[in-house]
Amino acid sequence: MERLKADVQTNAQGNDGTALRSEVVSLLRAANKEGRAAIAAAFEAHPWDARALTRSYSFLTDGLLEIALFTAKDILHPNPNPTSGERIAVLAVGGYGRGEMAPFSDVDLLFLTPYKITAWAESVIESMLYILWDLRLKVGHSSRTIKDCLRLGAEDYTICTAMLEHRFLGGDRALATELEQRLDAELFSQNARDFVEAKLSEREARHKKQGQRYMVEPNVKEGKGGLRDLQSLFWIAKYLYRVSDVAELVDLGLFQPEEFEFFAKAENFLWAVRGHLHLVAGRATEQLNFDLQVEVANRLGYKNTRGRRGVELFMQDYFRHATRVGDVTRILLTKLEESQQKNAPLLKRIFHRKPRVKPAFSVDHNRLQISDPDTFFTDKLNLLRIFEEALRTGMLIHADAMRLVTANLHLIDDKMRKTPEAQRIFLDLLIKHGNPERALRRMNELGVLSAFVPEFEPIVAMMQFNMYHSYTVDEHTIQVISNFDHIERGELEDELPLSSEILRNGLNRKVLMVAMLLHDIGKGREQDHSILGAQIARKVAPRLGLNKSESETVEWLVRYHLLMSDMAQKRDISDPRTVRDFAKAVQTVKRLDLLLLLTVCDIRGVGPDTWNNWKATLLRNLYAQTRAALENGMEALNREHRGAEAKKNLRAALPDWSKSDLKRETARHYPPYWQGLHVSAHADFADMLRELDGCDDEATVLIRLHPDEERDATRACFAMPDHPGIFARVAGALALVGANVVDARSYTTKDGYVTDAFWIQDTEGSPFEVSRLPRLKQMINKTLKGEVIARDALKSRDKIKKRERAFSVPTHITFDNDGSEIYTIIEVDTRDRPGLLYDLARTLTELNVYVANAVIATYGEQVVDTFYVKDMFGLKYYSDSKQKSLEKRLREAISAGVKRAQT
């Protein structure tokens, strides 16, 4: 530092202000670059040494500030005989004042003057700031007098908090000391209760903005369980007790030693993550996005294991720390809040009746408290009863009680788990008292859920590294149960009429709740989680008090909890074989009811935007057809029966048509046409084909686009003379206009036409706005007429976003000749991208494969495209050699497309 000062003084000889400032900036830029490189290298070598990192960046910034102040005050604007008003002190505030800086943290400064700022002080501040700005530092600054600080701090708790962590950097130390003394005497000693309430309100608002739950792309600084939660705790403690370090809270009895140990570990973990996040991104960023998670995990030394990626292990550690931070800060903030609460007015205390609680409990500050800790835990079941009592009374659990529960988890053993009373209490928490989400979430956060159901422990805070799941596995499980509770309370009657009706008619809620609790319990291992989960459920269900029949049903539901979703979204449910196979698997209406409720709640629990009318319609249709088959026999599914009904509906929809025209229309189609479309589509195609009959132009293409609100999609109907490659060309045209295909049907007529129906959504997963449909139709027409070549035009649009490149999605291709009576089903499971369906359809066309239907199911970055196909002779693909040849060409098309999309 002295050497730099000497260099500045040397450069001051013969240089004017502008030239000197330029020289100083050059010196400091070199020192900053060298210092930052050394800190980054040391952090790379010791990736968990977060304290050294934050202190080092703060120390480096202190040095830059010292030279900048020296240059501005002593060289550029020397003032050998200052008046009493010409004094200035520079203080660090906020995180910088605390001495904790991430690589790209803001530099927050307070320029303090005794009275109104003078021209000299203004010149010093201006010169100093120009130097810092030229260094590309992100400076937050304010210029205030001591009176300003006291007044503004009293008016705004954000300013008050920033000054709570002020630190003297340079200038007039006496002025800084006076500020410190007056802040302590006139600001920090006042309105403690209001300050606590303000910080708690900020915390609540922050969680609401960032997401109350633990989201899979968390904000390390502002998110729930992030650094800001730890800092809020420190601010309140410092304001109330004048502590300079969190460790002092142990001596004050506010922190248990083990809680402080955790606090220190969590703080180090979060700062390490934040430090690597900044260095990887090369800028200040707090959102741990998918593409950054992989790199941060690698820097921290996480490795792939059997069944799980290193990034998933890293994020599970992250969420476990975040959950524990949320738990500990909630307990301690509650304690601190209680210490500032005033007694209720005398009359209110006399006439207000406390809630009645059972003998082992008491009420303290309107929270459920343990009456006598010494006797409470002599009955181990009280570790469950406290949650039952909290639900029964509607009260929150007292902070001290939560601490005691966490400290006594070892009392929950096999003997206790198997007692009938423990089983009763646990099942009652799920099905009797209402709001099971609240009980389960608190039990999970305090470790009781994993202690009582040890098989649950591996999925706590488990993250699935994909774009489909918005929550960790344990949080998803709780969301699933919460969805069921909302249906049960009648809150989703309009949105989920079928599920609500089934629930009203009655089903085994105990079986369903336990199945929901266990449905994903097998995740995170190499085996199929449904199979492993069923094996776990076989042991756990009886232990929770279910009888043999109930346990078998739970096991079946866990084993097949994805079956209905897969059948609805990955198969053509208008094909009788699909429904027949599903009905054979389900066997009874009771199982069908349970599986529907589980499926609906499961999909809705994946994320806030996962459920839509499209999925609702598919599931309702599959349920209705399957129930009819189970109640009336499988013959209800035959093609002839469906075809006759569809033709009858079409005649009713076209009352103005002559009998001869109707007869011609119903005779021109093959049987599959009549079972795959709604009557409104049949009517559209009838009008379009009649128009084509009167048209001589072989190149005519008719297009009709209609919003299909029931399915949350736009239905695009195409009719034209048949020729090879139509399906692929339509898929290419739709890809070019940014349409996501969710379902597609292609039918040829006996007289040489093709009728294609595609259901499409915009990039937000919604139907296209009606105002956009004319332009959409125009663009599709151009592509189909060859004016735009889809293969060439897609090159610039078919790109994988940077955020999605971190995901590894292996390609799986399967052939199924049993799932349909007349088609081979090719299922392609791979990474999604805009031009994928076009590439696959074009490849199948080149191989003379006739595509009858395509069903598309998207799961974040993953997509399953299912094609119902025949060969050029109308036969299935039974031959292994033909299947392998098709698979090889499809894989080549996928690889070429991915390569193009990543360039």
Long-range contacts (C-beta under 8 A, 24 or more apart in sequence): 1-63, 1-66, 1-67, 4-28, 4-31, 4-63, 4-67, 5-67, 5-70, 8-67, 8-70, 8-71, 8-75, 9-75, 12-75, 17-76, 17-127, 20-71, 20-75, 20-76, 21-71, 21-76, 21-127, 21-130, 21-131, 21-134, 24-67, 24-68, 24-71, 24-131, 25-131, 25-134, 25-135, 27-67, 28-64, 28-67, 28-68, 28-131, 28-135, 29-134, 29-135, 31-63, 31-64, 32-60, 32-64, 32-135, 35-60, 35-63, 36-60, 36-103, 39-103, 40-103, 40-279, 43-275, 43-276, 43-279, 44-299, 47-272, 47-276, 47-299, 47-300, 47-301, 48-268, 48-269, 48-272, 48-300, 49-272, 50-267, 50-268, 50-269, 50-271, 50-272, 50-275, 51-268, 51-271, 53-102, 53-103, 53-271, 53-272, 53-275, 54-99, 54-100, 54-101, 54-102, 54-271, 54-275, 55-99, 55-100, 57-101, 57-102, 57-103, 57-105, 58-96, 58-99, 58-100, 58-101, 61-96, 61-101, 61-107, 61-137, 62-92, 62-169, 64-132, 64-135, 64-137, 65-90, 65-92, 65-107, 65-109, 65-132, 65-169, 65-170, 66-169, 66-170, 68-128, 68-131, 68-132, 69-124, 69-128, 69-169, 69-170, 69-171, 70-170, 71-127, 71-128, 71-131, 72-123, 72-124, 72-125, 72-127, 72-128, 72-131, 73-124, 73-128, 73-171, 76-123, 76-124, 76-127, 77-120, 77-123, 77-124, 77-127, 79-120, 82-120, 84-114, 85-113, 85-114, 85-115, 85-116, 85-118, 86-118, 86-120, 86-121, 87-113, 87-114, 87-121, 87-171, 87-172, 87-175, 88-112, 88-113, 88-121, 88-124, 88-125, 88-171, 88-172, 88-175, 89-168, 89-170, 89-171, 89-172, 89-173, 89-175, 89-176, 89-179, 90-128, 90-168, 90-169, 90-170, 90-171, 91-166, 91-167, 91-168, 91-169, 91-176, 91-179, 92-166, 92-167, 92-169, 93-162, 93-163, 93-165, 93-166, 93-167, 94-140, 94-162, 94-165, 95-165, 95-231, 96-167, 97-162, 97-165, 97-166, 97-167, 98-165, 98-167, 99-167, 100-271, 102-271, 102-274, 102-275, 102-278, 102-284, 103-275, 103-278, 103-279, 104-138, 104-278, 104-283, 104-284, 105-284, 106-138, 106-139, 106-140, 106-284, 107-132, 107-137, 107-138, 107-139, 107-140, 108-139, 108-140, 108-141, 108-162, 109-139, 109-140, 109-141, 109-142, 109-169, 110-141, 110-142, 110-143, 110-144, 110-149, 110-163, 110-166, 111-141, 111-142, 111-143, 111-144, 112-144, 112-145, 112-146, 112-149, 112-171, 112-175, 112-176, 112-179, 113-143, 113-144, 113-145, 113-175, 114-145, 114-146, 114-175, 115-145, 116-145, 117-143, 117-145, 138-284, 146-175, 146-178, 146-179, 146-182, 149-179, 149-183, 149-187, 150-182, 150-183, 150-186, 150-187, 153-183, 153-187, 154-187, 154-190, 154-191, 157-194, 157-195, 157-198, 157-199, 157-202, 160-187, 160-195, 161-199, 161-235, 163-187, 164-188, 164-235, 164-238, 164-239, 165-235, 165-238, 184-242, 188-239, 188-242, 192-239, 192-240, 192-340, 193-340, 193-341, 193-342, 195-236, 195-239, 196-236, 196-239, 196-240, 196-336, 196-337, 196-340, 197-337, 199-232, 199-235, 199-236, 200-232, 200-333, 200-337, 202-232, 203-228, 203-229, 203-232, 203-333, 213-471, 213-475, 213-479, 214-319, 214-322, 214-323, 214-461, 214-471, 214-472, 214-475, 215-470, 215-471, 216-315, 216-463, 216-464, 216-469, 216-470, 216-471, 216-472, 217-287, 217-288, 217-289, 217-290, 217-293, 218-287, 218-288, 218-318, 218-319, 218-322, 219-286, 219-287, 219-288, 220-270, 220-273, 220-274, 220-277, 220-286, 220-287, 220-288, 221-274, 221-286, 222-286, 223-322, 224-322, 224-326, 225-319, 225-321, 225-322, 225-323, 225-324, 225-325, 225-326, 226-270, 226-322, 226-325, 227-267, 227-270, 227-271, 227-274, 229-325, 229-326, 229-329, 230-263, 230-266, 230-267, 230-270, 230-325, 230-329, 232-329, 232-333, 233-329, 233-332, 233-333, 233-336, 236-333, 236-336, 237-336, 240-336, 240-339, 240-340, 249-332, 254-332, 254-335, 254-336, 255-332, 256-403, 259-328, 259-332, 259-403, 262-324, 262-328, 263-328, 265-321, 266-321, 266-324, 266-325, 266-328, 269-317, 269-318, 269-321, 270-321, 270-325, 272-300, 273-300, 273-318, 276-300, 288-318, 289-803, 290-465, 290-467, 290-803, 290-804, 290-806, 290-807, 291-802, 291-803, 291-804, 291-805, 291-806, 293-465, 293-806, 294-806, 306-526, 307-524, 307-525, 307-526, 308-524, 309-465, 309-808, 311-465, 311-806, 312-462, 312-463, 312-464, 312-465, 312-524, 315-463, 315-465, 316-461, 316-462, 316-463, 316-472, 317-461, 318-461, 318-463, 319-461, 319-462, 319-463, 319-472, 320-460, 320-461, 322-461, 323-445, 323-460, 323-461, 326-445, 327-402, 327-406, 327-445, 327-446, 330-399, 331-399, 331-402, 331-403, 332-399, 334-367, 334-398, 334-399, 335-399, 335-400, 338-365, 338-399, 341-365, 355-393, 355-394, 355-395, 356-393, 357-389, 357-393, 357-395, 358-385, 358-389, 360-385, 361-386, 361-389, 363-395, 364-398, 365-398, 366-395, 366-396, 367-395, 367-396, 367-397, 367-398, 367-399, 367-401, 368-393, 368-395, 368-396, 368-397, 368-398, 368-401, 369-398, 369-400, 369-401, 370-398, 370-400, 370-401, 370-404, 373-404, 376-404, 377-404, 377-408, 377-411, 380-411, 380-412, 380-413, 380-416, 381-416, 381-419, 381-421, 381-422, 381-425, 383-408, 383-409, 383-411, 383-412, 383-448, 383-451, 384-422, 384-425, 384-426, 384-429, 384-448, 384-452, 385-425, 387-429, 387-439, 387-442, 387-443, 387-448, 388-425, 388-428, 388-429, 388-433, 388-439, 390-438, 390-439, 390-442, 391-429, 391-433, 391-434, 391-435, 391-438, 391-439, 392-433, 397-442, 402-446, 405-446, 405-448, 406-446, 406-447, 409-447, 409-448, 409-451, 412-448, 412-451, 412-452, 417-452, 417-543, 418-543, 420-545, 422-452, 423-543, 423-544, 423-545, 424-545, 426-452, 426-544, 426-545, 427-510, 427-513, 427-514, 427-544, 427-545, 430-481, 430-510, 430-513, 430-514, 430-517, 431-509, 431-510, 431-513, 434-485, 434-489, 435-485, 436-481, 436-482, 436-485, 436-513, 437-478, 437-479, 437-481, 437-482, 437-485, 440-478, 440-481, 440-517, 441-478, 444-474, 444-478, 453-517, 453-540, 453-544, 455-518, 455-521, 455-536, 455-539, 455-540, 456-517, 456-521, 458-524, 459-520, 459-521, 459-523, 459-524, 462-523, 462-524, 464-523, 465-807, 466-807, 466-859, 466-860, 466-861, 466-862, 467-804, 467-807, 467-860, 467-861, 468-606, 468-607, 468-610, 468-859, 468-860, 468-861, 468-862, 469-606, 469-607, 469-860, 470-606, 470-607, 470-608, 470-610, 471-605, 471-606, 471-607, 473-520, 473-523, 473-524, 476-520, 476-605, 476-606, 477-516, 477-517, 477-519, 477-520, 477-605, 479-604, 479-605, 480-516, 480-519, 480-598, 480-601, 480-602, 480-604, 480-605, 481-513, 481-516, 481-517, 481-601, 482-605, 483-600, 483-601, 483-604, 483-605, 484-512, 484-513, 484-516, 484-597, 484-601, 487-597, 487-600, 487-601, 496-600, 496-616, 498-596, 498-619, 498-620, 498-623, 499-596, 499-597, 499-600, 502-593, 502-596, 502-597, 503-597, 507-590, 507-593, 507-594, 507-597, 508-550, 508-553, 508-590, 508-594, 510-546, 510-550, 511-546, 511-550, 511-553, 511-554, 511-557, 511-594, 512-557, 512-594, 512-597, 512-598, 514-540, 514-541, 514-544, 514-546, 514-550, 514-554, 515-553, 515-554, 515-557, 515-558, 515-561, 515-594, 515-598, 516-598, 516-601, 516-602, 518-554, 518-558, 519-557, 519-558, 519-561, 519-598, 519-602, 521-558, 522-558, 530-558, 530-559, 530-560, 530-561, 530-562, 531-559, 533-558, 533-559, 533-561, 534-558, 534-559, 553-591, 553-594, 556-591, 557-591, 557-594, 557-595, 557-598, 560-585, 560-595, 561-595, 561-598, 561-599, 561-602, 563-595, 564-595, 564-596, 564-599, 564-619, 564-622, 565-599, 565-602, 565-603, 565-619, 567-622, 568-615, 568-618, 568-619, 568-621, 568-622, 569-615, 569-618, 569-855, 569-857, 569-864, 570-827, 570-855, 570-857, 570-864, 570-866, 571-819, 571-825, 571-855, 571-866, 572-676, 572-820, 572-853, 572-855, 572-866, 572-868, 573-618, 573-621, 573-622, 573-625, 574-675, 574-676, 574-677, 575-675, 575-676, 575-819, 575-820, 575-821, 575-823, 575-868, 576-637, 576-638, 576-639, 576-642, 576-675, 576-821, 577-818, 577-819, 577-820, 577-821, 578-819, 578-820, 579-622, 579-625, 579-626, 579-629, 579-637, 580-629, 580-634, 580-637, 581-818, 581-819, 582-622, 582-626, 583-626, 583-629, 583-630, 583-634, 586-626, 586-630, 587-630, 588-630, 589-627, 589-630, 589-631, 592-623, 592-626, 592-627, 592-630, 596-623, 609-765, 612-712, 612-765, 613-709, 613-710, 613-711, 613-712, 614-711, 614-712, 614-713, 614-742, 614-759, 614-761, 617-710, 617-711, 639-671, 639-672, 639-674, 639-675, 640-671, 642-674, 642-675, 643-671, 643-674, 643-675, 646-674, 646-675, 646-677, 646-679, 646-682, 647-674, 649-679, 649-682, 650-679, 650-682, 650-683, 650-686, 652-679, 653-679, 653-680, 653-682, 653-683, 654-683, 654-686, 657-686, 661-690, 665-689, 665-690, 667-750, 668-749, 668-750, 668-751, 668-753, 669-747, 669-749, 669-750, 670-747, 670-748, 670-749, 670-750, 672-747, 672-822, 672-852, 673-747, 673-755, 676-745, 676-747, 676-853, 677-745, 677-757, 680-706, 681-715, 681-717, 681-757, 684-717, 685-717, 685-719, 685-755, 685-757, 688-717, 688-719, 688-755, 689-719, 689-749, 689-753, 689-755, 692-719, 692-720, 692-721, 692-753, 699-785, 701-781, 701-784, 701-785, 703-777, 703-780, 703-781, 705-768, 705-773, 705-776, 705-777, 707-767, 707-768, 707-770, 708-759, 708-767, 709-767, 711-759, 712-761, 712-765, 712-766, 712-767, 713-742, 713-743, 713-759, 713-760, 713-761, 713-767, 714-739, 714-759, 714-760, 714-761, 714-767, 714-768, 714-773, 715-757, 715-758, 715-759, 716-757, 716-758, 716-759, 716-760, 716-780, 717-755, 717-756, 717-757, 718-754, 718-755, 718-756, 718-757, 718-758, 718-784, 719-753, 719-754, 719-755, 719-756, 720-753, 720-754, 720-784, 721-752, 721-753, 721-754, 722-748, 722-749, 722-752, 722-753, 722-754, 724-845, 724-848, 725-842, 725-845, 726-754, 726-756, 727-756, 727-841, 727-845, 727-851, 727-854, 728-838, 728-841, 728-842, 728-844, 728-845, 729-783, 729-784, 729-790, 730-756, 730-758, 730-780, 730-784, 731-758, 731-837, 731-838, 731-841, 731-842, 732-783, 732-790, 732-791, 732-794, 732-835, 732-838, 732-841, 732-842, 733-779, 733-780, 733-783, 733-784, 733-790, 734-758, 734-760, 734-780, 735-790, 735-794, 735-797, 735-798, 735-834, 735-835, 735-837, 735-838, 736-779, 736-783, 736-788, 736-790, 736-793, 736-794, 736-797, 737-776, 737-779, 737-780, 738-762, 738-763, 738-797, 738-834, 739-768, 739-776, 740-765, 740-856, 740-858, 741-837, 741-854, 741-856, 742-856, 742-858, 743-854, 743-855, 743-856, 744-853, 744-854, 744-855, 744-856, 745-852, 745-853, 746-851, 746-852, 746-853, 746-854, 747-852, 790-838, 791-842, 794-834, 794-835, 794-838, 795-900, 797-834, 797-835, 798-833, 798-834, 798-835, 798-897, 798-900, 798-901, 799-833, 799-834, 799-901, 799-902, 800-831, 800-833, 800-898, 800-901, 800-902, 804-861, 805-902, 807-831, 807-861, 809-861, 809-862, 811-891, 811-894, 813-887, 813-890, 813-891, 815-877, 815-883, 815-886, 815-887, 817-876, 817-877, 817-878, 820-868, 822-870, 822-876, 823-852, 823-853, 823-868, 823-869, 823-870, 823-876, 824-868, 824-869, 824-870, 824-876, 824-877, 824-878, 825-866, 825-867, 825-868, 825-869, 826-866, 826-867, 826-869, 826-886, 826-890, 827-864, 827-865, 827-866, 827-867, 828-864, 828-865, 828-866, 828-867, 828-890, 828-894, 829-862, 829-863, 829-864, 830-862, 830-863, 830-865, 830-894, 831-861, 831-862, 831-863, 831-898, 832-858, 832-860, 832-861, 832-862, 832-863, 833-897, 833-898, 833-901, 835-897, 835-901, 836-863, 836-865, 836-894, 836-897, 837-865, 839-893, 839-894, 839-896, 839-897, 840-865, 840-867, 840-890, 840-893, 840-894, 842-893, 843-889, 843-890, 843-892, 843-893, 844-869, 844-886, 844-890, 846-889, 847-885, 847-886, 847-889, 848-872, 849-886, 850-874
